[in-house]
Amino acid sequence: MTENEVFTRVVKIITPFAKNTAALGTANVSTRILEDLSVNSARLVDIILAFEDEFNIAIDDDAADRVRTLGDATHMIVSKATH
């Protein structure tokens, strides 16, 4: 699975949680999940759980805490999925 494929799936997972849907149209690896997409911080837990289910990976608390941008999420998933 390429980083572009993972990124596309990450955006799809986050879409229902994003309050700033206009920012989704221009989303890139630097897009901040909480600030730019206006995702409620409490929903971040649901997003992390969705990543685990979608990509069949385990995400520990330390890794989850480092996810700030769409790029962070993509890189973390790619690294976990290839190990």
PDB file of N, CA, C and O in Angstrom:
ATOM      1  N   MET A   1       0.854  -1.179   0.000  1.00  0.00           N
ATOM      2  CA  MET A   1       0.000   0.000   0.000  1.00  0.00           C
ATOM      3  C   MET A   1       0.902   1.245   0.000  1.00  0.00           C
ATOM      4  O   MET A   1       1.813   1.358   0.821  1.00  0.00           O
ATOM      5  N   THR A   2       0.643   2.166  -0.917  1.00  0.00           N
ATOM      6  CA  THR A   2       1.464   3.368  -1.020  1.00  0.00           C
ATOM      7  C   THR A   2       1.028   4.419   0.002  1.00  0.00           C
ATOM      8  O   THR A   2      -0.059   4.335   0.575  1.00  0.00           O
ATOM      9  N   GLU A   3       1.897   5.409   0.219  1.00  0.00           N
ATOM     10  CA  GLU A   3       1.544   6.498   1.130  1.00  0.00           C
ATOM     11  C   GLU A   3       0.332   7.259   0.619  1.00  0.00           C
ATOM     12  O   GLU A   3      -0.499   7.704   1.411  1.00  0.00           O
ATOM     13  N   ASN A   4       0.222   7.416  -0.700  1.00  0.00           N
ATOM     14  CA  ASN A   4      -0.947   8.116  -1.257  1.00  0.00           C
ATOM     15  C   ASN A   4      -2.240   7.364  -0.961  1.00  0.00           C
ATOM     16  O   ASN A   4      -3.262   7.974  -0.646  1.00  0.00           O
ATOM     17  N   GLU A   5      -2.192   6.035  -1.064  1.00  0.00           N
ATOM     18  CA  GLU A   5      -3.382   5.224  -0.765  1.00  0.00           C
ATOM     19  C   GLU A   5      -3.748   5.337   0.712  1.00  0.00           C
ATOM     20  O   GLU A   5      -4.923   5.461   1.059  1.00  0.00           O
ATOM     21  N   VAL A   6      -2.743   5.294   1.572  1.00  0.00           N
ATOM     22  CA  VAL A   6      -2.996   5.428   3.009  1.00  0.00           C
ATOM     23  C   VAL A   6      -3.565   6.815   3.298  1.00  0.00           C
ATOM     24  O   VAL A   6      -4.535   6.945   4.045  1.00  0.00           O
ATOM     25  N   PHE A   7      -2.965   7.850   2.709  1.00  0.00           N
ATOM     26  CA  PHE A   7      -3.432   9.222   2.923  1.00  0.00           C
ATOM     27  C   PHE A   7      -4.908   9.357   2.533  1.00  0.00           C
ATOM     28  O   PHE A   7      -5.694   9.959   3.265  1.00  0.00           O
ATOM     29  N   THR A   8      -5.276   8.800   1.386  1.00  0.00           N
ATOM     30  CA  THR A   8      -6.668   8.865   0.925  1.00  0.00           C
ATOM     31  C   THR A   8      -7.604   8.195   1.920  1.00  0.00           C
ATOM     32  O   THR A   8      -8.687   8.710   2.199  1.00  0.00           O
ATOM     33  N   ARG A   9      -7.195   7.053   2.453  1.00  0.00           N
ATOM     34  CA  ARG A   9      -8.024   6.343   3.432  1.00  0.00           C
ATOM     35  C   ARG A   9      -8.087   7.093   4.761  1.00  0.00           C
ATOM     36  O   ARG A   9      -9.121   7.090   5.428  1.00  0.00           O
ATOM     37  N   VAL A  10      -6.980   7.737   5.149  1.00  0.00           N
ATOM     38  CA  VAL A  10      -6.950   8.547   6.375  1.00  0.00           C
ATOM     39  C   VAL A  10      -7.963   9.686   6.258  1.00  0.00           C
ATOM     40  O   VAL A  10      -8.743   9.926   7.179  1.00  0.00           O
ATOM     41  N   VAL A  11      -7.947  10.380   5.131  1.00  0.00           N
ATOM     42  CA  VAL A  11      -8.888  11.492   4.924  1.00  0.00           C
ATOM     43  C   VAL A  11     -10.322  10.983   4.972  1.00  0.00           C
ATOM     44  O   VAL A  11     -11.195  11.628   5.552  1.00  0.00           O
ATOM     45  N   LYS A  12     -10.564   9.831   4.364  1.00  0.00           N
ATOM     46  CA  LYS A  12     -11.921   9.254   4.362  1.00  0.00           C
ATOM     47  C   LYS A  12     -12.387   8.934   5.789  1.00  0.00           C
ATOM     48  O   LYS A  12     -13.548   9.157   6.131  1.00  0.00           O
ATOM     49  N   ILE A  13     -11.487   8.418   6.608  1.00  0.00           N
ATOM     50  CA  ILE A  13     -11.825   8.088   7.997  1.00  0.00           C
ATOM     51  C   ILE A  13     -12.117   9.355   8.796  1.00  0.00           C
ATOM     52  O   ILE A  13     -13.048   9.380   9.601  1.00  0.00           O
ATOM     53  N   ILE A  14     -11.332  10.399   8.579  1.00  0.00           N
ATOM     54  CA  ILE A  14     -11.468  11.631   9.353  1.00  0.00           C
ATOM     55  C   ILE A  14     -12.665  12.467   8.911  1.00  0.00           C
ATOM     56  O   ILE A  14     -13.210  13.231   9.707  1.00  0.00           O
ATOM     57  N   THR A  15     -13.076  12.334   7.666  1.00  0.00           N
ATOM     58  CA  THR A  15     -14.137  13.180   7.097  1.00  0.00           C
ATOM     59  C   THR A  15     -15.386  13.307   7.980  1.00  0.00           C
ATOM     60  O   THR A  15     -15.850  14.428   8.188  1.00  0.00           O
ATOM     61  N   PRO A  16     -15.951  12.214   8.510  1.00  0.00           N
ATOM     62  CA  PRO A  16     -17.165  12.376   9.323  1.00  0.00           C
ATOM     63  C   PRO A  16     -16.952  13.160  10.624  1.00  0.00           C
ATOM     64  O   PRO A  16     -17.909  13.657  11.218  1.00  0.00           O
ATOM     65  N   PHE A  17     -15.692  13.268  11.061  1.00  0.00           N
ATOM     66  CA  PHE A  17     -15.387  13.944  12.320  1.00  0.00           C
ATOM     67  C   PHE A  17     -14.993  15.410  12.117  1.00  0.00           C
ATOM     68  O   PHE A  17     -14.950  16.181  13.075  1.00  0.00           O
ATOM     69  N   ALA A  18     -14.708  15.791  10.873  1.00  0.00           N
ATOM     70  CA  ALA A  18     -14.215  17.144  10.581  1.00  0.00           C
ATOM     71  C   ALA A  18     -15.371  18.132  10.500  1.00  0.00           C
ATOM     72  O   ALA A  18     -16.343  17.917   9.775  1.00  0.00           O
ATOM     73  N   LYS A  19     -15.248  19.214  11.255  1.00  0.00           N
ATOM     74  CA  LYS A  19     -16.269  20.264  11.198  1.00  0.00           C
ATOM     75  C   LYS A  19     -15.963  21.262  10.093  1.00  0.00           C
ATOM     76  O   LYS A  19     -16.875  21.911   9.580  1.00  0.00           O
ATOM     77  N   ASN A  20     -14.694  21.396   9.717  1.00  0.00           N
ATOM     78  CA  ASN A  20     -14.299  22.298   8.643  1.00  0.00           C
ATOM     79  C   ASN A  20     -14.154  21.482   7.363  1.00  0.00           C
ATOM     80  O   ASN A  20     -13.050  21.096   6.978  1.00  0.00           O
ATOM     81  N   THR A  21     -15.279  21.227   6.716  1.00  0.00           N
ATOM     82  CA  THR A  21     -15.261  20.382   5.521  1.00  0.00           C
ATOM     83  C   THR A  21     -14.583  21.073   4.338  1.00  0.00           C
ATOM     84  O   THR A  21     -14.089  20.399   3.433  1.00  0.00           O
ATOM     85  N   ALA A  22     -14.554  22.396   4.332  1.00  0.00           N
ATOM     86  CA  ALA A  22     -13.877  23.111   3.249  1.00  0.00           C
ATOM     87  C   ALA A  22     -12.383  22.792   3.260  1.00  0.00           C
ATOM     88  O   ALA A  22     -11.769  22.678   2.199  1.00  0.00           O
ATOM     89  N   ALA A  23     -11.798  22.648   4.440  1.00  0.00           N
ATOM     90  CA  ALA A  23     -10.370  22.340   4.551  1.00  0.00           C
ATOM     91  C   ALA A  23     -10.061  20.941   4.028  1.00  0.00           C
ATOM     92  O   ALA A  23      -8.936  20.675   3.607  1.00  0.00           O
ATOM     93  N   LEU A  24     -11.039  20.053   4.049  1.00  0.00           N
ATOM     94  CA  LEU A  24     -10.816  18.702   3.520  1.00  0.00           C
ATOM     95  C   LEU A  24     -10.532  18.737   2.023  1.00  0.00           C
ATOM     96  O   LEU A  24      -9.782  17.905   1.511  1.00  0.00           O
ATOM     97  N   GLY A  25     -11.127  19.696   1.323  1.00  0.00           N
ATOM     98  CA  GLY A  25     -10.933  19.796  -0.123  1.00  0.00           C
ATOM     99  C   GLY A  25      -9.515  20.140  -0.512  1.00  0.00           C
ATOM    100  O   GLY A  25      -9.078  19.829  -1.620  1.00  0.00           O
ATOM    101  N   THR A  26      -8.787  20.782   0.394  1.00  0.00           N
ATOM    102  CA  THR A  26      -7.396  21.154   0.119  1.00  0.00           C
ATOM    103  C   THR A  26      -6.442  20.451   1.074  1.00  0.00           C
ATOM    104  O   THR A  26      -5.312  20.899   1.269  1.00  0.00           O
ATOM    105  N   ALA A  27      -6.888  19.362   1.665  1.00  0.00           N
ATOM    106  CA  ALA A  27      -6.085  18.647   2.658  1.00  0.00           C
ATOM    107  C   ALA A  27      -4.784  18.141   2.043  1.00  0.00           C
ATOM    108  O   ALA A  27      -4.749  17.673   0.905  1.00  0.00           O
ATOM    109  N   ASN A  28      -3.711  18.251   2.835  1.00  0.00           N
ATOM    110  CA  ASN A  28      -2.414  17.709   2.435  1.00  0.00           C
ATOM    111  C   ASN A  28      -1.715  17.193   3.686  1.00  0.00           C
ATOM    112  O   ASN A  28      -2.302  17.196   4.768  1.00  0.00           O
ATOM    113  N   VAL A  29      -0.482  16.754   3.552  1.00  0.00           N
ATOM    114  CA  VAL A  29       0.207  16.145   4.689  1.00  0.00           C
ATOM    115  C   VAL A  29       0.440  17.121   5.838  1.00  0.00           C
ATOM    116  O   VAL A  29       0.648  16.697   6.975  1.00  0.00           O
ATOM    117  N   SER A  30       0.408  18.418   5.558  1.00  0.00           N
ATOM    118  CA  SER A  30       0.615  19.421   6.604  1.00  0.00           C
ATOM    119  C   SER A  30      -0.677  19.847   7.296  1.00  0.00           C
ATOM    120  O   SER A  30      -0.632  20.596   8.272  1.00  0.00           O
ATOM    121  N   THR A  31      -1.826  19.383   6.806  1.00  0.00           N
ATOM    122  CA  THR A  31      -3.107  19.759   7.393  1.00  0.00           C
ATOM    123  C   THR A  31      -3.196  19.231   8.817  1.00  0.00           C
ATOM    124  O   THR A  31      -3.041  18.035   9.060  1.00  0.00           O
ATOM    125  N   ARG A  32      -3.451  20.149   9.765  1.00  0.00           N
ATOM    126  CA  ARG A  32      -3.541  19.780  11.177  1.00  0.00           C
ATOM    127  C   ARG A  32      -4.960  19.279  11.472  1.00  0.00           C
ATOM    128  O   ARG A  32      -5.948  19.920  11.113  1.00  0.00           O
ATOM    129  N   ILE A  33      -5.034  18.141  12.120  1.00  0.00           N
ATOM    130  CA  ILE A  33      -6.320  17.477  12.349  1.00  0.00           C
ATOM    131  C   ILE A  33      -7.202  18.306  13.274  1.00  0.00           C
ATOM    132  O   ILE A  33      -8.368  18.546  12.959  1.00  0.00           O
ATOM    133  N   LEU A  34      -6.672  18.745  14.402  1.00  0.00           N
ATOM    134  CA  LEU A  34      -7.496  19.484  15.363  1.00  0.00           C
ATOM    135  C   LEU A  34      -7.735  20.926  14.917  1.00  0.00           C
ATOM    136  O   LEU A  34      -8.871  21.399  14.920  1.00  0.00           O
ATOM    137  N   GLU A  35      -6.671  21.617  14.538  1.00  0.00           N
ATOM    138  CA  GLU A  35      -6.785  23.041  14.239  1.00  0.00           C
ATOM    139  C   GLU A  35      -7.414  23.324  12.877  1.00  0.00           C
ATOM    140  O   GLU A  35      -8.363  24.102  12.784  1.00  0.00           O
ATOM    141  N   ASP A  36      -6.891  22.696  11.817  1.00  0.00           N
ATOM    142  CA  ASP A  36      -7.351  23.008  10.457  1.00  0.00           C
ATOM    143  C   ASP A  36      -8.690  22.354  10.116  1.00  0.00           C
ATOM    144  O   ASP A  36      -9.545  22.961   9.471  1.00  0.00           O
ATOM    145  N   LEU A  37      -8.855  21.111  10.557  1.00  0.00           N
ATOM    146  CA  LEU A  37     -10.091  20.386  10.221  1.00  0.00           C
ATOM    147  C   LEU A  37     -11.164  20.539  11.294  1.00  0.00           C
ATOM    148  O   LEU A  37     -12.294  20.081  11.118  1.00  0.00           O
ATOM    149  N   SER A  38     -10.812  21.177  12.395  1.00  0.00           N
ATOM    150  CA  SER A  38     -11.739  21.399  13.509  1.00  0.00           C
ATOM    151  C   SER A  38     -12.341  20.099  14.041  1.00  0.00           C
ATOM    152  O   SER A  38     -13.539  20.011  14.310  1.00  0.00           O
ATOM    153  N   VAL A  39     -11.480  19.100  14.185  1.00  0.00           N
ATOM    154  CA  VAL A  39     -11.905  17.845  14.789  1.00  0.00           C
ATOM    155  C   VAL A  39     -11.883  18.038  16.302  1.00  0.00           C
ATOM    156  O   VAL A  39     -10.907  18.548  16.850  1.00  0.00           O
ATOM    157  N   ASN A  40     -12.947  17.635  16.971  1.00  0.00           N
ATOM    158  CA  ASN A  40     -13.033  17.690  18.423  1.00  0.00           C
ATOM    159  C   ASN A  40     -11.977  16.742  18.996  1.00  0.00           C
ATOM    160  O   ASN A  40     -11.885  15.590  18.571  1.00  0.00           O
ATOM    161  N   SER A  41     -11.183  17.216  19.952  1.00  0.00           N
ATOM    162  CA  SER A  41     -10.097  16.400  20.493  1.00  0.00           C
ATOM    163  C   SER A  41     -10.595  15.083  21.089  1.00  0.00           C
ATOM    164  O   SER A  41      -9.877  14.084  21.069  1.00  0.00           O
ATOM    165  N   ALA A  42     -11.792  15.077  21.607  1.00  0.00           N
ATOM    166  CA  ALA A  42     -12.361  13.836  22.147  1.00  0.00           C
ATOM    167  C   ALA A  42     -12.624  12.818  21.036  1.00  0.00           C
ATOM    168  O   ALA A  42     -12.610  11.614  21.291  1.00  0.00           O
ATOM    169  N   ARG A  43     -12.857  13.273  19.840  1.00  0.00           N
ATOM    170  CA  ARG A  43     -13.116  12.393  18.704  1.00  0.00           C
ATOM    171  C   ARG A  43     -11.842  11.771  18.166  1.00  0.00           C
ATOM    172  O   ARG A  43     -11.890  10.803  17.408  1.00  0.00           O
ATOM    173  N   LEU A  44     -10.693  12.330  18.560  1.00  0.00           N
ATOM    174  CA  LEU A  44      -9.422  11.789  18.098  1.00  0.00           C
ATOM    175  C   LEU A  44      -9.255  10.334  18.518  1.00  0.00           C
ATOM    176  O   LEU A  44      -8.654   9.543  17.791  1.00  0.00           O
ATOM    177  N   VAL A  45      -9.776   9.981  19.672  1.00  0.00           N
ATOM    178  CA  VAL A  45      -9.729   8.587  20.132  1.00  0.00           C
ATOM    179  C   VAL A  45     -10.496   7.700  19.164  1.00  0.00           C
ATOM    180  O   VAL A  45     -10.030   6.619  18.803  1.00  0.00           O
ATOM    181  N   ASP A  46     -11.677   8.155  18.742  1.00  0.00           N
ATOM    182  CA  ASP A  46     -12.472   7.381  17.778  1.00  0.00           C
ATOM    183  C   ASP A  46     -11.723   7.227  16.455  1.00  0.00           C
ATOM    184  O   ASP A  46     -11.777   6.173  15.823  1.00  0.00           O
ATOM    185  N   ILE A  47     -11.028   8.281  16.045  1.00  0.00           N
ATOM    186  CA  ILE A  47     -10.268   8.239  14.794  1.00  0.00           C
ATOM    187  C   ILE A  47      -9.126   7.237  14.899  1.00  0.00           C
ATOM    188  O   ILE A  47      -8.898   6.459  13.972  1.00  0.00           O
ATOM    189  N   ILE A  48      -8.410   7.249  16.016  1.00  0.00           N
ATOM    190  CA  ILE A  48      -7.312   6.298  16.219  1.00  0.00           C
ATOM    191  C   ILE A  48      -7.845   4.867  16.199  1.00  0.00           C
ATOM    192  O   ILE A  48      -7.233   3.987  15.593  1.00  0.00           O
ATOM    193  N   LEU A  49      -8.968   4.629  16.848  1.00  0.00           N
ATOM    194  CA  LEU A  49      -9.586   3.288  16.832  1.00  0.00           C
ATOM    195  C   LEU A  49      -9.983   2.895  15.415  1.00  0.00           C
ATOM    196  O   LEU A  49      -9.836   1.737  15.025  1.00  0.00           O
ATOM    197  N   ALA A  50     -10.482   3.848  14.650  1.00  0.00           N
ATOM    198  CA  ALA A  50     -10.854   3.580  13.254  1.00  0.00           C
ATOM    199  C   ALA A  50      -9.614   3.250  12.427  1.00  0.00           C
ATOM    200  O   ALA A  50      -9.669   2.379  11.559  1.00  0.00           O
ATOM    201  N   PHE A  51      -8.492   3.935  12.684  1.00  0.00           N
ATOM    202  CA  PHE A  51      -7.242   3.611  11.990  1.00  0.00           C
ATOM    203  C   PHE A  51      -6.839   2.171  12.298  1.00  0.00           C
ATOM    204  O   PHE A  51      -6.453   1.424  11.399  1.00  0.00           O
ATOM    205  N   GLU A  52      -6.930   1.783  13.570  1.00  0.00           N
ATOM    206  CA  GLU A  52      -6.558   0.422  13.960  1.00  0.00           C
ATOM    207  C   GLU A  52      -7.405  -0.612  13.223  1.00  0.00           C
ATOM    208  O   GLU A  52      -6.884  -1.610  12.726  1.00  0.00           O
ATOM    209  N   ASP A  53      -8.717  -0.366  13.155  1.00  0.00           N
ATOM    210  CA  ASP A  53      -9.613  -1.297  12.471  1.00  0.00           C
ATOM    211  C   ASP A  53      -9.357  -1.329  10.965  1.00  0.00           C
ATOM    212  O   ASP A  53      -9.266  -2.400  10.365  1.00  0.00           O
ATOM    213  N   GLU A  54      -9.244  -0.164  10.369  1.00  0.00           N
ATOM    214  CA  GLU A  54      -9.091  -0.056   8.916  1.00  0.00           C
ATOM    215  C   GLU A  54      -7.795  -0.688   8.407  1.00  0.00           C
ATOM    216  O   GLU A  54      -7.776  -1.353   7.371  1.00  0.00           O
ATOM    217  N   PHE A  55      -6.712  -0.466   9.158  1.00  0.00           N
ATOM    218  CA  PHE A  55      -5.404  -0.917   8.693  1.00  0.00           C
ATOM    219  C   PHE A  55      -4.886  -2.143   9.435  1.00  0.00           C
ATOM    220  O   PHE A  55      -3.771  -2.599   9.182  1.00  0.00           O
ATOM    221  N   ASN A  56      -5.695  -2.681  10.354  1.00  0.00           N
ATOM    222  CA  ASN A  56      -5.339  -3.877  11.118  1.00  0.00           C
ATOM    223  C   ASN A  56      -3.976  -3.709  11.808  1.00  0.00           C
ATOM    224  O   ASN A  56      -3.083  -4.545  11.672  1.00  0.00           O
ATOM    225  N   ILE A  57      -3.848  -2.605  12.548  1.00  0.00           N
ATOM    226  CA  ILE A  57      -2.622  -2.303  13.283  1.00  0.00           C
ATOM    227  C   ILE A  57      -2.980  -1.966  14.728  1.00  0.00           C
ATOM    228  O   ILE A  57      -4.146  -1.735  15.048  1.00  0.00           O
ATOM    229  N   ALA A  58      -1.984  -1.940  15.584  1.00  0.00           N
ATOM    230  CA  ALA A  58      -2.159  -1.502  16.970  1.00  0.00           C
ATOM    231  C   ALA A  58      -1.412  -0.188  17.143  1.00  0.00           C
ATOM    232  O   ALA A  58      -0.248  -0.070  16.760  1.00  0.00           O
ATOM    233  N   ILE A  59      -2.086   0.793  17.718  1.00  0.00           N
ATOM    234  CA  ILE A  59      -1.492   2.109  17.931  1.00  0.00           C
ATOM    235  C   ILE A  59      -1.431   2.367  19.428  1.00  0.00           C
ATOM    236  O   ILE A  59      -2.463   2.490  20.088  1.00  0.00           O
ATOM    237  N   ASP A  60      -0.213   2.448  19.959  1.00  0.00           N
ATOM    238  CA  ASP A  60      -0.073   2.700  21.398  1.00  0.00           C
ATOM    239  C   ASP A  60      -0.310   4.181  21.694  1.00  0.00           C
ATOM    240  O   ASP A  60      -0.367   5.008  20.783  1.00  0.00           O
ATOM    241  N   ASP A  61      -0.445   4.495  22.960  1.00  0.00           N
ATOM    242  CA  ASP A  61      -0.759   5.869  23.365  1.00  0.00           C
ATOM    243  C   ASP A  61       0.307   6.868  22.917  1.00  0.00           C
ATOM    244  O   ASP A  61      -0.017   7.980  22.502  1.00  0.00           O
ATOM    245  N   ASP A  62       1.585   6.468  23.002  1.00  0.00           N
ATOM    246  CA  ASP A  62       2.661   7.378  22.594  1.00  0.00           C
ATOM    247  C   ASP A  62       2.558   7.722  21.113  1.00  0.00           C
ATOM    248  O   ASP A  62       2.708   8.882  20.730  1.00  0.00           O
ATOM    249  N   ALA A  63       2.304   6.720  20.285  1.00  0.00           N
ATOM    250  CA  ALA A  63       2.164   6.963  18.845  1.00  0.00           C
ATOM    251  C   ALA A  63       0.936   7.827  18.572  1.00  0.00           C
ATOM    252  O   ALA A  63       0.983   8.728  17.734  1.00  0.00           O
ATOM    253  N   ALA A  64      -0.146   7.559  19.266  1.00  0.00           N
ATOM    254  CA  ALA A  64      -1.382   8.341  19.074  1.00  0.00           C
ATOM    255  C   ALA A  64      -1.155   9.800  19.454  1.00  0.00           C
ATOM    256  O   ALA A  64      -1.670  10.702  18.794  1.00  0.00           O
ATOM    257  N   ASP A  65      -0.387  10.034  20.513  1.00  0.00           N
ATOM    258  CA  ASP A  65      -0.124  11.401  20.963  1.00  0.00           C
ATOM    259  C   ASP A  65       0.704  12.202  19.964  1.00  0.00           C
ATOM    260  O   ASP A  65       0.664  13.432  19.971  1.00  0.00           O
ATOM    261  N   ARG A  66       1.451  11.514  19.106  1.00  0.00           N
ATOM    262  CA  ARG A  66       2.287  12.206  18.118  1.00  0.00           C
ATOM    263  C   ARG A  66       1.540  12.537  16.832  1.00  0.00           C
ATOM    264  O   ARG A  66       2.097  13.200  15.957  1.00  0.00           O
ATOM    265  N   VAL A  67       0.301  12.095  16.697  1.00  0.00           N
ATOM    266  CA  VAL A  67      -0.480  12.362  15.484  1.00  0.00           C
ATOM    267  C   VAL A  67      -1.105  13.749  15.586  1.00  0.00           C
ATOM    268  O   VAL A  67      -2.068  13.959  16.323  1.00  0.00           O
ATOM    269  N   ARG A  68      -0.549  14.680  14.843  1.00  0.00           N
ATOM    270  CA  ARG A  68      -1.050  16.054  14.819  1.00  0.00           C
ATOM    271  C   ARG A  68      -1.582  16.438  13.438  1.00  0.00           C
ATOM    272  O   ARG A  68      -2.543  17.198  13.318  1.00  0.00           O
ATOM    273  N   THR A  69      -0.942  15.899  12.400  1.00  0.00           N
ATOM    274  CA  THR A  69      -1.314  16.249  11.025  1.00  0.00           C
ATOM    275  C   THR A  69      -1.735  14.995  10.263  1.00  0.00           C
ATOM    276  O   THR A  69      -1.554  13.871  10.732  1.00  0.00           O
ATOM    277  N   LEU A  70      -2.297  15.216   9.084  1.00  0.00           N
ATOM    278  CA  LEU A  70      -2.651  14.079   8.232  1.00  0.00           C
ATOM    279  C   LEU A  70      -1.394  13.314   7.821  1.00  0.00           C
ATOM    280  O   LEU A  70      -1.423  12.092   7.669  1.00  0.00           O
ATOM    281  N   GLY A  71      -0.294  14.042   7.644  1.00  0.00           N
ATOM    282  CA  GLY A  71       0.977  13.396   7.326  1.00  0.00           C
ATOM    283  C   GLY A  71       1.488  12.532   8.464  1.00  0.00           C
ATOM    284  O   GLY A  71       1.996  11.433   8.242  1.00  0.00           O
ATOM    285  N   ASP A  72       1.349  13.041   9.701  1.00  0.00           N
ATOM    286  CA  ASP A  72       1.745  12.244  10.874  1.00  0.00           C
ATOM    287  C   ASP A  72       0.985  10.925  10.897  1.00  0.00           C
ATOM    288  O   ASP A  72       1.567   9.861  11.107  1.00  0.00           O
ATOM    289  N   ALA A  73      -0.323  11.012  10.679  1.00  0.00           N
ATOM    290  CA  ALA A  73      -1.159   9.807  10.694  1.00  0.00           C
ATOM    291  C   ALA A  73      -0.736   8.847   9.586  1.00  0.00           C
ATOM    292  O   ALA A  73      -0.601   7.645   9.815  1.00  0.00           O
ATOM    293  N   THR A  74      -0.530   9.379   8.396  1.00  0.00           N
ATOM    294  CA  THR A  74      -0.148   8.546   7.250  1.00  0.00           C
ATOM    295  C   THR A  74       1.178   7.839   7.505  1.00  0.00           C
ATOM    296  O   THR A  74       1.288   6.630   7.301  1.00  0.00           O
ATOM    297  N   HIS A  75       2.185   8.588   7.949  1.00  0.00           N
ATOM    298  CA  HIS A  75       3.511   8.003   8.181  1.00  0.00           C
ATOM    299  C   HIS A  75       3.479   6.962   9.287  1.00  0.00           C
ATOM    300  O   HIS A  75       4.121   5.917   9.181  1.00  0.00           O
ATOM    301  N   MET A  76       2.734   7.245  10.348  1.00  0.00           N
ATOM    302  CA  MET A  76       2.620   6.289  11.459  1.00  0.00           C
ATOM    303  C   MET A  76       1.967   4.995  10.978  1.00  0.00           C
ATOM    304  O   MET A  76       2.429   3.904  11.314  1.00  0.00           O
ATOM    305  N   ILE A  77       0.905   5.112  10.202  1.00  0.00           N
ATOM    306  CA  ILE A  77       0.201   3.920   9.700  1.00  0.00           C
ATOM    307  C   ILE A  77       1.092   3.126   8.760  1.00  0.00           C
ATOM    308  O   ILE A  77       1.168   1.901   8.865  1.00  0.00           O
ATOM    309  N   VAL A  78       1.765   3.806   7.844  1.00  0.00           N
ATOM    310  CA  VAL A  78       2.653   3.115   6.902  1.00  0.00           C
ATOM    311  C   VAL A  78       3.758   2.377   7.662  1.00  0.00           C
ATOM    312  O   VAL A  78       4.068   1.229   7.343  1.00  0.00           O
ATOM    313  N   SER A  79       4.345   3.023   8.656  1.00  0.00           N
ATOM    314  CA  SER A  79       5.432   2.377   9.399  1.00  0.00           C
ATOM    315  C   SER A  79       4.940   1.163  10.176  1.00  0.00           C
ATOM    316  O   SER A  79       5.643   0.157  10.265  1.00  0.00           O
ATOM    317  N   LYS A  80       3.734   1.250  10.739  1.00  0.00           N
ATOM    318  CA  LYS A  80       3.182   0.126  11.507  1.00  0.00           C
ATOM    319  C   LYS A  80       2.699  -0.999  10.590  1.00  0.00           C
ATOM    320  O   LYS A  80       2.806  -2.176  10.934  1.00  0.00           O
ATOM    321  N   ALA A  81       2.175  -0.635   9.437  1.00  0.00           N
ATOM    322  CA  ALA A  81       1.640  -1.636   8.517  1.00  0.00           C
ATOM    323  C   ALA A  81       2.748  -2.432   7.836  1.00  0.00           C
ATOM    324  O   ALA A  81       2.507  -3.542   7.361  1.00  0.00           O
ATOM    325  N   THR A  82       3.956  -1.880   7.784  1.00  0.00           N
ATOM    326  CA  THR A  82       5.044  -2.576   7.105  1.00  0.00           C
ATOM    327  C   THR A  82       5.915  -3.370   8.058  1.00  0.00           C
ATOM    328  O   THR A  82       6.856  -4.035   7.626  1.00  0.00           O
ATOM    329  N   HIS A  83       5.616  -3.312   9.356  1.00  0.00           N
ATOM    330  CA  HIS A  83       6.399  -4.073  10.332  1.00  0.00           C
ATOM    331  C   HIS A  83       5.709  -5.331  10.752  1.00  0.00           C
ATOM    332  O   HIS A  83       6.239  -6.082  11.570  1.00  0.00           O
TER     333      HIS A  83
END
